[in-house]
Amino acid sequence: MLADSFPWLTTIFALPLVAALLVPVIPDRDGNVLRWYATGVAIADFALMCVLFWQHYDPQISGFQLVEKFSWIPQLGISWTVSVDGISMPLVLLAGFVTSMALLSAWQVDRKPRMFYFLMLVLYAAQVGVFIAQDLLLFFIMWEIELVPVYLLVCIWGGPKRQYAAIKFLLYTAAASIFILIAGLALALSGSGPASFDIADIALKEFPLALQLPLYAGLLIAFGVKLAAFPFHTWLPDAHGEASAPVSMILAGVLLKMGAYGLMRMNMGLLPDAHVYFAPVLVTLGVVNIVYGALTSFAQTNMKRRLAYSSVSHMGFVLIGIASFTDLGINGAMLQMISHGLIASVLFFLTGVTYDRTHTMTMQDMGGIGIFMPKVFALYTAGAMASLALPGMSGFASEVTVFIGIATSDFYSLTFRIAVVFLAAIGVILTPIYLLSMVRQVFHGSFYGSKEIPACDITDPELREDFIENQAAVCFGTNCILPGEAAFIDSRPREVAIALSFLVAIVAIGCYPKIAMQVYDTTTVAINSVATQAYAQVRSTEETIGFNAPSLPPLAKIAEFSPD
Protein backbone atom coordinates (compact mmCIF):
# COMPACT_ATOMS: atom_id res chain seq x y z
CA MET A 1 0.00 0.00 0.00
CA LEU A 2 1.10 3.56 -0.71
CA ALA A 3 0.46 4.51 2.92
CA ASP A 4 2.98 1.91 4.08
CA SER A 5 5.68 2.66 1.50
CA PHE A 6 5.41 6.45 1.46
CA PRO A 7 8.38 8.25 3.18
CA TRP A 8 6.32 9.86 5.91
CA LEU A 9 9.18 10.77 8.25
CA THR A 10 11.14 12.34 5.43
CA THR A 11 8.02 14.32 4.58
CA ILE A 12 7.51 15.75 8.06
CA PHE A 13 11.17 16.80 8.00
CA ALA A 14 11.10 18.20 4.47
CA LEU A 15 7.81 20.11 4.73
CA PRO A 16 9.06 22.97 6.95
CA LEU A 17 12.44 22.97 5.21
CA VAL A 18 10.97 23.33 1.72
CA ALA A 19 8.50 25.89 3.06
CA ALA A 20 11.43 27.87 4.46
CA LEU A 21 13.12 27.93 1.05
CA LEU A 22 9.96 29.47 -0.41
CA VAL A 23 9.83 32.29 2.14
CA PRO A 24 12.16 34.65 0.14
CA VAL A 25 9.87 34.58 -2.91
CA ILE A 26 6.49 34.98 -1.17
CA PRO A 27 5.09 38.46 -1.88
CA ASP A 28 4.50 40.34 1.35
CA ARG A 29 4.87 43.92 2.56
CA ASP A 30 4.06 44.03 6.26
CA GLY A 31 4.79 40.43 7.25
CA ASN A 32 1.15 39.44 7.60
CA VAL A 33 1.19 36.91 4.75
CA LEU A 34 4.45 35.38 5.99
CA ARG A 35 3.02 35.14 9.49
CA TRP A 36 0.03 33.10 8.34
CA TYR A 37 2.16 31.09 5.94
CA ALA A 38 4.80 29.99 8.48
CA THR A 39 2.25 29.29 11.21
CA GLY A 40 0.06 27.32 8.82
CA VAL A 41 2.99 25.20 7.65
CA ALA A 42 4.02 24.45 11.23
CA ILE A 43 0.52 23.47 12.32
CA ALA A 44 0.00 21.37 9.17
CA ASP A 45 3.26 19.52 9.82
CA PHE A 46 2.28 18.88 13.43
CA ALA A 47 -1.12 17.61 12.32
CA LEU A 48 0.63 15.28 9.86
CA MET A 49 2.79 13.95 12.69
CA CYS A 50 -0.28 13.21 14.81
CA VAL A 51 -2.05 11.37 12.00
CA LEU A 52 1.09 9.44 11.04
CA PHE A 53 1.87 8.20 14.54
CA TRP A 54 -1.77 7.48 15.34
CA GLN A 55 -2.17 5.23 12.31
CA HIS A 56 1.29 3.74 11.77
CA TYR A 57 3.13 3.72 15.11
CA ASP A 58 2.82 0.67 17.38
CA PRO A 59 3.74 1.43 21.02
CA GLN A 60 4.13 -2.28 21.75
CA ILE A 61 7.23 -2.49 19.54
CA SER A 62 10.43 -1.49 21.35
CA GLY A 63 12.65 -1.11 18.28
CA PHE A 64 12.77 1.36 15.42
CA GLN A 65 9.63 1.80 13.33
CA LEU A 66 8.74 3.58 10.09
CA VAL A 67 12.32 3.04 8.93
CA GLU A 68 13.26 4.88 5.72
CA LYS A 69 16.70 4.23 4.28
CA PHE A 70 18.20 5.77 1.15
CA SER A 71 21.81 5.79 0.04
CA TRP A 72 23.09 9.35 0.44
CA ILE A 73 26.90 9.44 0.29
CA PRO A 74 27.85 5.83 -0.53
CA GLN A 75 31.58 6.60 -0.71
CA LEU A 76 31.51 7.43 3.01
CA GLY A 77 28.90 4.87 3.92
CA ILE A 78 26.40 7.57 4.87
CA SER A 79 22.74 6.95 4.24
CA TRP A 80 19.57 8.89 4.80
CA THR A 81 18.21 6.61 7.51
CA VAL A 82 15.36 7.92 9.63
CA SER A 83 13.02 6.17 12.03
CA VAL A 84 11.27 6.59 15.37
CA ASP A 85 10.87 4.55 18.52
CA GLY A 86 9.45 5.13 21.98
CA ILE A 87 11.98 7.76 23.05
CA SER A 88 12.07 9.73 19.80
CA MET A 89 8.42 9.74 18.74
CA PRO A 90 7.12 11.73 21.76
CA LEU A 91 9.92 14.25 21.30
CA VAL A 92 9.07 14.69 17.62
CA LEU A 93 5.52 15.53 18.67
CA LEU A 94 6.83 17.84 21.40
CA ALA A 95 9.02 19.68 18.88
CA GLY A 96 6.11 20.04 16.47
CA PHE A 97 3.71 21.29 19.12
CA VAL A 98 6.08 23.73 20.85
CA THR A 99 7.39 25.20 17.59
CA SER A 100 3.88 25.62 16.21
CA MET A 101 2.85 27.48 19.36
CA ALA A 102 6.06 29.54 19.24
CA LEU A 103 5.26 30.66 15.70
CA LEU A 104 1.71 31.46 16.74
CA SER A 105 3.08 33.54 19.62
CA ALA A 106 5.42 35.48 17.30
CA TRP A 107 2.47 37.41 15.90
CA GLN A 108 3.96 40.83 16.62
CA VAL A 109 7.35 40.32 14.97
CA ASP A 110 7.77 43.25 12.61
CA ARG A 111 11.55 43.44 12.30
CA LYS A 112 12.87 41.48 9.32
CA PRO A 113 9.86 39.12 9.34
CA ARG A 114 10.99 37.31 6.19
CA MET A 115 14.29 36.27 7.75
CA PHE A 116 12.65 35.48 11.10
CA TYR A 117 10.12 33.03 9.69
CA PHE A 118 12.73 31.49 7.40
CA LEU A 119 14.97 30.72 10.39
CA MET A 120 12.09 29.43 12.49
CA LEU A 121 11.05 26.95 9.80
CA VAL A 122 14.64 25.77 9.30
CA LEU A 123 14.92 25.32 13.06
CA TYR A 124 11.68 23.34 13.01
CA ALA A 125 13.07 20.95 10.40
CA ALA A 126 16.41 20.57 12.22
CA GLN A 127 14.70 19.65 15.49
CA VAL A 128 12.68 16.95 13.80
CA GLY A 129 15.82 15.76 12.01
CA VAL A 130 17.72 15.28 15.26
CA PHE A 131 15.01 13.06 16.73
CA ILE A 132 14.34 10.92 13.65
CA ALA A 133 17.96 10.41 12.53
CA GLN A 134 19.06 6.78 12.76
CA ASP A 135 22.43 7.40 11.10
CA LEU A 136 25.04 8.88 13.45
CA LEU A 137 26.52 11.24 10.88
CA LEU A 138 23.03 12.36 9.89
CA PHE A 139 22.35 12.95 13.58
CA PHE A 140 25.49 15.09 13.82
CA ILE A 141 24.59 17.09 10.71
CA MET A 142 21.11 17.86 12.05
CA TRP A 143 22.62 18.76 15.41
CA GLU A 144 24.91 21.30 13.73
CA ILE A 145 22.22 22.74 11.45
CA GLU A 146 20.07 23.50 14.46
CA LEU A 147 22.78 25.75 15.95
CA VAL A 148 22.77 28.29 13.13
CA PRO A 149 19.13 29.48 13.27
CA VAL A 150 19.19 29.62 17.07
CA TYR A 151 22.34 31.76 16.97
CA LEU A 152 20.81 34.17 14.46
CA LEU A 153 17.42 34.30 16.18
CA VAL A 154 19.06 35.31 19.46
CA CYS A 155 21.62 37.61 17.85
CA ILE A 156 19.13 39.60 15.74
CA TRP A 157 15.87 39.56 17.73
CA GLY A 158 17.30 39.40 21.24
CA GLY A 159 17.81 41.94 24.00
CA PRO A 160 20.60 44.45 24.66
CA LYS A 161 23.24 41.76 25.27
CA ARG A 162 22.03 39.50 22.47
CA GLN A 163 25.35 39.24 20.63
CA TYR A 164 27.21 38.10 23.73
CA ALA A 165 24.51 35.55 24.56
CA ALA A 166 24.34 34.25 20.98
CA ILE A 167 28.11 33.85 20.63
CA LYS A 168 28.32 32.12 24.01
CA PHE A 169 25.60 29.69 23.00
CA LEU A 170 27.31 28.95 19.70
CA LEU A 171 30.78 28.48 21.19
CA TYR A 172 29.56 26.17 23.96
CA THR A 173 27.39 23.94 21.80
CA ALA A 174 29.58 23.91 18.69
CA ALA A 175 32.73 23.09 20.64
CA ALA A 176 30.99 20.35 22.62
CA SER A 177 29.44 18.81 19.50
CA ILE A 178 32.91 17.84 18.28
CA PHE A 179 32.70 14.96 20.73
CA ILE A 180 29.59 13.69 18.94
CA LEU A 181 31.48 13.52 15.65
CA ILE A 182 34.49 11.80 17.21
CA ALA A 183 32.33 9.29 19.07
CA GLY A 184 30.23 8.62 15.99
CA LEU A 185 33.29 7.85 13.88
CA ALA A 186 34.78 5.64 16.60
CA LEU A 187 31.56 3.69 17.10
CA ALA A 188 31.02 3.21 13.37
CA LEU A 189 34.55 2.14 12.46
CA SER A 190 35.52 0.05 15.51
CA GLY A 191 34.06 -2.82 17.44
CA SER A 192 32.88 -6.19 16.23
CA GLY A 193 31.07 -6.39 12.90
CA PRO A 194 31.33 -4.31 9.72
CA ALA A 195 31.67 -0.54 9.71
CA SER A 196 28.31 1.19 9.87
CA PHE A 197 26.87 4.51 11.02
CA ASP A 198 23.43 2.98 11.55
CA ILE A 199 22.49 3.15 15.24
CA ALA A 200 20.65 -0.19 15.03
CA ASP A 201 23.79 -1.87 13.65
CA ILE A 202 26.08 -0.20 16.19
CA ALA A 203 23.84 -1.40 19.03
CA LEU A 204 24.65 -4.99 18.01
CA LYS A 205 28.41 -4.41 18.24
CA GLU A 206 30.60 -5.08 21.24
CA PHE A 207 33.14 -2.48 22.29
CA PRO A 208 35.96 -2.86 24.84
CA LEU A 209 35.47 -0.97 28.08
CA ALA A 210 38.70 0.94 27.46
CA LEU A 211 37.04 2.50 24.39
CA GLN A 212 33.60 2.94 25.91
CA LEU A 213 34.76 5.00 28.88
CA PRO A 214 36.40 7.90 26.98
CA LEU A 215 33.62 7.93 24.37
CA TYR A 216 31.01 8.08 27.11
CA ALA A 217 32.87 10.94 28.82
CA GLY A 218 33.04 12.91 25.57
CA LEU A 219 29.37 12.38 24.79
CA LEU A 220 28.46 13.31 28.36
CA ILE A 221 30.15 16.68 27.80
CA ALA A 222 28.44 17.18 24.44
CA PHE A 223 24.97 16.30 25.64
CA GLY A 224 25.52 17.82 29.07
CA VAL A 225 26.09 21.22 27.47
CA LYS A 226 22.83 21.00 25.55
CA LEU A 227 20.95 19.69 28.59
CA ALA A 228 22.44 22.53 30.69
CA ALA A 229 23.99 20.15 33.21
CA PHE A 230 26.29 21.73 35.79
CA PRO A 231 28.96 23.05 35.14
CA PHE A 232 28.14 23.38 31.41
CA HIS A 233 24.94 25.36 31.99
CA THR A 234 26.11 28.97 31.98
CA TRP A 235 25.08 29.64 28.37
CA LEU A 236 21.43 28.98 29.18
CA PRO A 237 20.58 31.94 31.48
CA ASP A 238 22.30 34.35 29.09
CA ALA A 239 20.52 32.93 26.05
CA HIS A 240 17.13 32.94 27.78
CA GLY A 241 17.68 36.38 29.24
CA GLU A 242 18.26 37.91 25.80
CA ALA A 243 16.15 35.72 23.47
CA SER A 244 12.66 36.71 22.42
CA ALA A 245 9.76 34.75 23.91
CA PRO A 246 9.20 32.43 20.88
CA VAL A 247 12.88 31.48 20.81
CA SER A 248 12.94 30.94 24.59
CA MET A 249 9.97 28.61 24.22
CA ILE A 250 11.94 26.44 21.80
CA LEU A 251 15.16 26.65 23.82
CA ALA A 252 13.50 25.40 27.00
CA GLY A 253 10.80 23.25 25.46
CA VAL A 254 12.81 21.32 22.88
CA LEU A 255 16.55 22.04 22.70
CA LEU A 256 17.30 21.02 26.29
CA LYS A 257 15.56 17.72 25.57
CA MET A 258 18.02 17.03 22.75
CA GLY A 259 20.76 16.62 25.34
CA ALA A 260 18.70 14.20 27.43
CA TYR A 261 17.68 12.31 24.28
CA GLY A 262 21.33 11.94 23.28
CA LEU A 263 22.22 10.55 26.71
CA MET A 264 19.49 7.93 26.45
CA ARG A 265 20.06 7.08 22.81
CA MET A 266 23.86 6.98 22.64
CA ASN A 267 25.38 6.94 26.13
CA MET A 268 22.93 4.52 27.67
CA GLY A 269 21.89 2.61 24.56
CA LEU A 270 25.22 2.19 22.75
CA LEU A 271 27.72 2.28 25.66
CA PRO A 272 25.96 0.31 28.40
CA ASP A 273 29.13 -0.99 30.08
CA ALA A 274 30.47 2.54 30.51
CA HIS A 275 27.05 3.64 31.72
CA VAL A 276 27.48 1.34 34.71
CA TYR A 277 30.58 3.27 35.75
CA PHE A 278 29.24 6.73 34.96
CA ALA A 279 25.76 6.26 36.44
CA PRO A 280 26.80 7.59 39.87
CA VAL A 281 28.27 10.63 38.10
CA LEU A 282 24.93 11.30 36.41
CA VAL A 283 23.05 10.97 39.69
CA THR A 284 25.49 13.33 41.39
CA LEU A 285 25.21 15.88 38.58
CA GLY A 286 21.44 15.56 38.75
CA VAL A 287 21.39 16.38 42.45
CA VAL A 288 23.75 19.32 41.92
CA ASN A 289 21.53 20.61 39.11
CA ILE A 290 18.42 20.42 41.26
CA VAL A 291 19.85 22.16 44.32
CA TYR A 292 22.16 24.62 42.54
CA GLY A 293 19.50 25.66 40.02
CA ALA A 294 16.93 26.22 42.76
CA LEU A 295 19.29 28.23 44.98
CA THR A 296 20.60 30.36 42.11
CA SER A 297 17.07 31.21 41.02
CA PHE A 298 16.61 33.24 44.20
CA ALA A 299 19.35 35.66 43.15
CA GLN A 300 17.75 36.46 39.78
CA THR A 301 15.81 39.68 39.37
CA ASN A 302 15.13 39.05 35.68
CA MET A 303 12.04 36.90 35.12
CA LYS A 304 13.57 34.95 32.24
CA ARG A 305 16.82 34.26 34.07
CA ARG A 306 14.89 32.97 37.07
CA LEU A 307 12.97 30.60 34.80
CA ALA A 308 16.22 29.60 33.09
CA TYR A 309 17.78 28.48 36.36
CA SER A 310 14.51 26.75 37.16
CA SER A 311 15.01 24.74 33.97
CA VAL A 312 18.52 23.83 35.10
CA SER A 313 17.00 22.53 38.34
CA HIS A 314 14.22 20.53 36.70
CA MET A 315 16.53 18.85 34.19
CA GLY A 316 18.39 17.35 37.15
CA PHE A 317 15.52 14.90 37.58
CA VAL A 318 16.13 13.65 34.05
CA LEU A 319 19.77 12.84 34.89
CA ILE A 320 18.75 10.97 38.04
CA GLY A 321 16.09 8.97 36.23
CA ILE A 322 18.43 7.96 33.41
CA ALA A 323 20.96 6.63 35.94
CA SER A 324 18.47 4.91 38.26
CA PHE A 325 18.69 1.43 36.64
CA THR A 326 14.95 1.03 37.19
CA ASP A 327 12.11 0.95 34.69
CA LEU A 328 10.19 3.44 36.79
CA GLY A 329 13.13 5.82 37.00
CA ILE A 330 13.84 5.98 33.28
CA ASN A 331 10.10 6.28 32.57
CA GLY A 332 10.05 9.21 34.98
CA ALA A 333 13.00 10.80 33.19
CA MET A 334 11.15 10.55 29.88
CA LEU A 335 7.98 11.95 31.43
CA GLN A 336 9.96 14.81 32.95
CA MET A 337 11.33 15.68 29.50
CA ILE A 338 7.83 15.93 28.08
CA SER A 339 6.40 17.66 31.15
CA HIS A 340 9.14 20.26 31.43
CA GLY A 341 8.94 20.93 27.71
CA LEU A 342 5.29 21.91 28.09
CA ILE A 343 5.60 23.78 31.39
CA ALA A 344 8.72 25.78 30.51
CA SER A 345 7.26 26.73 27.14
CA VAL A 346 4.04 28.14 28.59
CA LEU A 347 5.93 30.05 31.32
CA PHE A 348 8.33 31.65 28.83
CA PHE A 349 5.40 32.47 26.55
CA LEU A 350 3.49 34.20 29.34
CA THR A 351 6.66 36.00 30.38
CA GLY A 352 6.81 37.36 26.85
CA VAL A 353 3.18 38.43 27.11
CA THR A 354 4.03 40.28 30.31
CA TYR A 355 6.98 41.96 28.62
CA ASP A 356 4.76 43.17 25.76
CA ARG A 357 2.73 45.09 28.36
CA THR A 358 5.44 46.34 30.70
CA HIS A 359 8.53 46.61 28.46
CA THR A 360 10.68 45.20 31.25
CA MET A 361 11.87 41.83 32.55
CA THR A 362 13.05 43.22 35.89
CA MET A 363 10.77 42.16 38.70
CA GLN A 364 11.62 45.21 40.80
CA ASP A 365 10.11 47.41 38.09
CA MET A 366 6.74 45.71 38.40
CA GLY A 367 4.19 45.30 41.13
CA GLY A 368 0.51 44.55 41.32
CA ILE A 369 0.06 44.24 37.56
CA GLY A 370 -2.30 41.32 38.10
CA ILE A 371 -4.97 43.94 38.81
CA PHE A 372 -4.66 45.20 35.26
CA MET A 373 -4.10 41.79 33.65
CA PRO A 374 -6.15 39.21 35.56
CA LYS A 375 -6.13 36.66 32.72
CA VAL A 376 -2.34 36.77 32.39
CA PHE A 377 -2.09 36.52 36.18
CA ALA A 378 -4.36 33.45 36.30
CA LEU A 379 -2.59 31.67 33.43
CA TYR A 380 0.86 32.43 34.82
CA THR A 381 -0.16 31.17 38.26
CA ALA A 382 -1.40 27.93 36.72
CA GLY A 383 1.92 27.49 34.89
CA ALA A 384 3.86 28.17 38.08
CA MET A 385 1.78 25.61 39.97
CA ALA A 386 2.60 23.03 37.31
CA SER A 387 6.31 23.85 37.57
CA LEU A 388 6.35 23.48 41.35
CA ALA A 389 4.82 19.99 40.95
CA LEU A 390 1.31 20.58 42.19
CA PRO A 391 -0.58 17.24 42.33
CA GLY A 392 -2.81 16.83 39.32
CA MET A 393 -0.28 18.38 36.96
CA SER A 394 2.42 16.71 34.89
CA GLY A 395 5.33 18.05 36.95
CA PHE A 396 4.13 16.15 40.00
CA ALA A 397 3.71 12.87 38.13
CA SER A 398 7.17 13.01 36.55
CA GLU A 399 9.10 14.05 39.65
CA VAL A 400 7.38 11.54 41.92
CA THR A 401 8.11 8.79 39.40
CA VAL A 402 11.82 9.70 39.37
CA PHE A 403 11.89 9.83 43.18
CA ILE A 404 10.35 6.38 43.50
CA GLY A 405 12.60 5.03 40.76
CA ILE A 406 15.86 6.06 42.44
CA ALA A 407 14.59 5.27 45.95
CA THR A 408 13.72 1.67 45.00
CA SER A 409 16.83 1.03 42.92
CA ASP A 410 18.77 -2.02 44.09
CA PHE A 411 21.91 -0.86 42.30
CA TYR A 412 22.91 1.76 44.86
CA SER A 413 23.51 1.51 48.57
CA LEU A 414 20.81 2.62 50.98
CA THR A 415 22.99 5.47 52.25
CA PHE A 416 23.54 6.81 48.74
CA ARG A 417 19.84 6.61 47.89
CA ILE A 418 18.82 8.40 51.08
CA ALA A 419 21.31 11.20 50.38
CA VAL A 420 20.08 11.61 46.81
CA VAL A 421 16.40 11.68 47.78
CA PHE A 422 17.06 14.08 50.67
CA LEU A 423 19.05 16.57 48.59
CA ALA A 424 16.65 16.38 45.65
CA ALA A 425 13.76 16.97 48.06
CA ILE A 426 15.45 20.20 49.16
CA GLY A 427 15.30 21.40 45.57
CA VAL A 428 11.63 20.45 45.38
CA ILE A 429 10.93 22.47 48.53
CA LEU A 430 12.80 25.50 47.19
CA THR A 431 10.93 25.48 43.86
CA PRO A 432 7.58 26.80 45.13
CA ILE A 433 9.40 29.44 47.17
CA TYR A 434 11.21 31.08 44.26
CA LEU A 435 8.32 30.63 41.81
CA LEU A 436 5.56 31.90 44.08
CA SER A 437 7.71 34.78 45.29
CA MET A 438 8.15 35.80 41.64
CA VAL A 439 4.41 35.57 41.00
CA ARG A 440 3.69 37.59 44.14
CA GLN A 441 6.21 40.29 43.32
CA VAL A 442 5.16 40.68 39.69
CA PHE A 443 1.41 40.12 39.75
CA HIS A 444 -0.01 40.03 43.23
CA GLY A 445 -0.38 42.70 45.86
CA SER A 446 1.56 45.92 45.58
CA PHE A 447 5.10 47.06 45.05
CA TYR A 448 7.48 46.25 47.93
CA GLY A 449 4.58 45.31 50.15
CA SER A 450 2.98 48.77 50.30
CA LYS A 451 -0.79 48.85 50.69
CA GLU A 452 -1.33 50.91 47.56
CA ILE A 453 0.12 50.68 44.10
CA PRO A 454 2.75 53.44 44.06
CA ALA A 455 2.79 56.31 41.62
CA CYS A 456 5.86 55.97 39.49
CA ASP A 457 8.43 58.70 39.16
CA ILE A 458 8.08 60.02 35.62
CA THR A 459 11.53 61.28 34.66
CA ASP A 460 11.45 60.74 30.91
CA PRO A 461 10.68 64.12 29.23
CA GLU A 462 8.32 62.56 26.68
CA LEU A 463 6.43 60.67 29.36
CA ARG A 464 6.25 63.73 31.60
CA GLU A 465 4.94 65.95 28.80
CA ASP A 466 2.32 63.40 27.75
CA PHE A 467 1.32 62.78 31.35
CA ILE A 468 0.85 66.49 32.00
CA GLU A 469 -1.21 66.97 28.86
CA ASN A 470 -3.28 63.78 28.80
CA GLN A 471 -2.77 62.03 32.14
CA ALA A 472 -1.97 59.02 29.95
CA ALA A 473 1.15 57.43 31.40
CA VAL A 474 0.75 53.84 32.56
CA CYS A 475 2.50 52.66 35.72
CA PHE A 476 3.71 49.12 36.41
CA GLY A 477 5.30 49.35 39.83
CA THR A 478 7.99 51.97 39.18
CA ASN A 479 8.12 51.36 35.44
CA CYS A 480 6.28 53.95 33.33
CA ILE A 481 5.37 53.71 29.67
CA LEU A 482 2.90 55.26 27.28
CA PRO A 483 -0.21 53.30 26.29
CA GLY A 484 0.72 53.73 22.66
CA GLU A 485 4.00 51.93 23.29
CA ALA A 486 2.50 48.96 25.10
CA ALA A 487 -0.32 46.51 24.53
CA PHE A 488 -1.98 47.69 27.72
CA ILE A 489 -4.79 45.19 27.64
CA ASP A 490 -5.34 41.79 29.15
CA SER A 491 -4.62 38.60 27.23
CA ARG A 492 -5.95 38.51 23.71
CA PRO A 493 -7.93 35.44 22.61
CA ARG A 494 -4.92 34.17 20.65
CA GLU A 495 -2.71 34.38 23.73
CA VAL A 496 -5.29 32.68 25.93
CA ALA A 497 -5.65 29.89 23.36
CA ILE A 498 -1.88 29.29 23.25
CA ALA A 499 -1.57 29.16 27.04
CA LEU A 500 -4.59 26.90 27.43
CA SER A 501 -3.24 24.53 24.77
CA PHE A 502 -0.22 23.91 26.99
CA LEU A 503 -2.15 23.84 30.26
CA VAL A 504 -4.72 21.33 29.00
CA ALA A 505 -1.92 18.95 28.01
CA ILE A 506 -0.17 19.51 31.36
CA VAL A 507 -3.31 18.73 33.37
CA ALA A 508 -4.22 15.76 31.17
CA ILE A 509 -0.80 14.14 31.68
CA GLY A 510 -0.84 15.02 35.38
CA CYS A 511 -4.23 13.40 35.96
CA TYR A 512 -3.58 10.40 33.72
CA PRO A 513 0.19 9.91 33.13
CA LYS A 514 -0.50 6.74 31.15
CA ILE A 515 -1.43 8.97 28.21
CA ALA A 516 2.29 9.64 27.75
CA MET A 517 3.86 6.61 29.39
CA GLN A 518 2.14 4.02 27.23
CA VAL A 519 3.80 5.53 24.17
CA TYR A 520 7.38 4.97 25.30
CA ASP A 521 7.22 2.39 28.10
CA THR A 522 8.18 -0.59 25.92
CA THR A 523 11.25 1.18 24.55
CA THR A 524 12.49 2.59 27.85
CA VAL A 525 12.11 -0.81 29.52
CA ALA A 526 14.16 -2.37 26.72
CA ILE A 527 16.90 0.26 27.06
CA ASN A 528 17.00 -0.16 30.82
CA SER A 529 17.20 -3.93 30.36
CA VAL A 530 20.38 -3.50 28.33
CA ALA A 531 21.85 -1.30 31.09
CA THR A 532 20.97 -3.75 33.86
CA GLN A 533 22.42 -6.65 31.89
CA ALA A 534 25.62 -4.65 31.44
CA TYR A 535 25.71 -4.04 35.18
CA ALA A 536 25.33 -7.75 35.89
CA GLN A 537 28.08 -8.56 33.39
CA VAL A 538 30.45 -5.98 34.87
CA ARG A 539 29.94 -7.32 38.39
CA SER A 540 30.32 -10.89 37.18
CA THR A 541 33.60 -10.03 35.44
CA GLU A 542 34.95 -8.28 38.54
CA GLU A 543 34.12 -11.25 40.74
CA THR A 544 35.70 -13.65 38.24
CA ILE A 545 39.01 -11.80 38.13
CA GLY A 546 38.99 -11.10 41.85
CA PHE A 547 37.98 -7.44 41.85
CA ASN A 548 35.12 -5.92 43.80
CA ALA A 549 33.64 -2.52 44.46
CA PRO A 550 36.97 -0.77 45.07
CA SER A 551 37.85 -1.38 41.40
CA LEU A 552 35.06 0.97 40.38
CA PRO A 553 35.74 4.67 39.70
CA PRO A 554 35.86 7.03 42.71
CA LEU A 555 32.26 8.23 42.41
CA ALA A 556 31.08 4.67 42.08
CA LYS A 557 32.87 3.91 45.35
CA ILE A 558 30.87 6.67 46.98
CA ALA A 559 27.69 5.15 45.61
CA GLU A 560 28.76 1.70 46.85
CA PHE A 561 26.80 -0.40 44.41
CA SER A 562 25.02 -3.01 46.45
CA PRO A 563 25.38 -6.69 45.47
CA ASP A 564 22.65 -8.38 43.45
C-alpha positions, 0 to 999 in steps of 0.5 A: 500500500502507498500509505505503508511505503510512502516516506512519511518521516522524510516528509515531516522533515522536508515540509518545513524545510521546503516551506522555508526555502519558499519564504524569500519569494512569497510576496509580502509587505508588512509580514502578515502573509508570511506570518500566516504562511509559516504558522500554517505550515508548522501546524500542518506539519504537526497535524501530519505527525499526529495522523502518522503516529496514530495510524502507523506507530505501534507502542508495543514495539520497542525497536525502530519503526517507520524506517526509511533508508536511502543511500546518500553518500555511498563513498563514506557509507552515509545513508539517509536513515530515519526512524522513530521509537518510543523515546524519539516519537514523543519528542518529535511531537513535542518539537512540532507542538512547541514550535507551532505554538512559538510561531503562533506567539510570534504574531507581533514580529515586525523586524525582518519578518521574512528572515525570522520566519525562514529561520524558524522553519529551518529550526523546526526541520532541524529539530525533527531531524535530530530526533528521527535520525538513525544514522550517526553522521546524519544525527550530527549534521542535524545537530549542527544545522540546528545551531545556526538558526538559534544563533541568528534568532538570538543575535538579531531579535534578542535583548541588549546583550544578544550578541554576547549571549548568541556567541556564548551559546554557539561556542559552547554547543559547537565546541561540545558537539565535536565529541559527537562527531568523534564518538560517531566515527569511533563507534562506526569504524571500531568494534565487532562487525562491519563498519556502519553509522546505523544506530541499530547496527552499532547497538549490536556491536561489542566495544571494549570498556577501554574504548567505551569509557572515553567515548562516554565521557566525551558524549556526556560533555556534548549532551551535558552542554545541551541539557544545561547540566552543571557546570556546562549550563552557563550559556542557558541563562544568558541565552534565555535572558536575551532571546525573544519569547518564541525562541525561549519557548523552543530553547527550554521546550525542545533544545534542552531535551536534545541533550537528554535524548542523546544521553538515552540514545547513545550513552545509555543505549550504545555504551551500556558498560560505561554507563554502569561506571558513569551512572553515579556521576549522572546521579550526582550531577542531577542532584547538583543541578536540582539544588544549585538551580533552585538556589541560584534562582533566588538571586535572579531579578530578571524573570527569564533568568529565574525561569532559566535556572529553574530549567537547570534545576528541573533537568536534574531529575532527568539525569537521576532517572536515566541513571536509576537502573529502574524501569520506573526511574527511566520512565520518569525521566522521559515523562519529565522531559515531556512535562518540562517541555510543556511547562517551561514553554508556557511560562516563557510564553506568558513572560513574553506576554508580560513583557509586551505590556510592561517593556521590562523583565526586571521584577523590581520594576513591576508590582501589582500588575495582576490587577490590570491583567487578571487573565495573564495573572491566572494563566501564569499562576497555573503554569507556576503551579505546574512547575512546582509539581502541584498534584494533578499536573504533569510536573508532580507525576514526573518528579514523583516517578523519578523519586520512587525510581531512584529510591527503589533502585537495588543498584545503589547503597541505601545510604547513597539513595537516602542522600540523593532523595534528601538533597533532591527533596530540598530542591523540590521544597525550594521550587515553590518558594522562588516561583511563588515569590516571583508571581507575588512580586510581579502580579499580586499585591503591591510594590514592595509590600505597600498597601497601595500601588505606588505612583511611578516617578516620571523622569522621561521628558516625553512621558512627563509631557504626555502625562501632564497633557493627557494624564496618559502614562501607565505605571507598572510598579515603578516602570512607566510607559505610554499606552501607545508603546505597550499593549496595555490590555489583558490577554488577547484570545490568541494568547489565551488559546496558546496558554490553554493549549499547553495547560490542558496537556499539562493537566491531562498528563498530570491526571492520567500519566499513562497517556504519555507513558504508554507511548514509550514504556516498551522502549524505555524498559528495553533500554534499561534492560540493556543497562541492567544486563551490562551491570550484571556482566560488569559485576560478574567479570569483577568477581571472576578476576577477583575485583570488587567494588573498590575497582570501580571509579571514585564516584562509584565507590561513593555510591557503593553499588550493592550486590545483586 
